[in-house]
C-alpha cells in the first residue's frame, strides 16, 4: 500500500502479556511528526455475532448482566472464534448454545468492523439469518440470561437507554436497519 499523508510506521512489536483472551504488546512506532516510541496495543480475539431476525421483525437477543461495566442490557448472540473455525459457524454455534435457538439456512455476512482501532485490535464479524428453530434450553451455563425476541422497532429506544450492550450489538442492529432502508 502506498504511504499516505498521516500514516504511521511500525518497526515491530514485543508481547508483554499473552493468553487466550487478550494480548498486550508494545509496538515500536513512528508518528507522522517523526517522533518514535513504544505504543501499547491490546489484541482481542476475533468475535462472531449472530443477528437472527424472524418474520415478525424481531431479533433474538439475550438480556444479561455485564460485570465489567456493571450494566444490564440486551446483547446479540456470539462469541470468540476458535482457531481453525469459520466465523459464521462460530456465530451459529454460539447462538444455539446461548439461546437454545439454532439458525436455519446459509448465513449472510452482514458487516465486519474494528470497534477501537486507536490502540485495540478486536475484529468483529456479524452474520444474519432470517430463521431459527428452537432446539431446547441454552447449554452455555456461563452466558446466562433471559432469551427474548425483541422488536426491531425498539432499537433506538433501547440504544438511548443504554440497554444495548457492546459495539457488536449496537453496530449490527443499526447497520441492519440502515441497510434495509437503503
Secondary structure, DSSP 8 states (H G I E B T S, - for coil): ----TT--EEEEEEEEEE-SSEEEEEEEEE-TTS-EEEEEEEEE--EEEEEEB-TTSEEEEEEEEETTTTEEEEE-EEEE--TT--HHHHHHHHHHHHHSEEE-S--EEEEEEETTTTTEE-EEEEEEES-EEE-SS---SSS--EEEEEEGGGHHHHHHTT-B-HHHHHHHHHHHHHHHH-
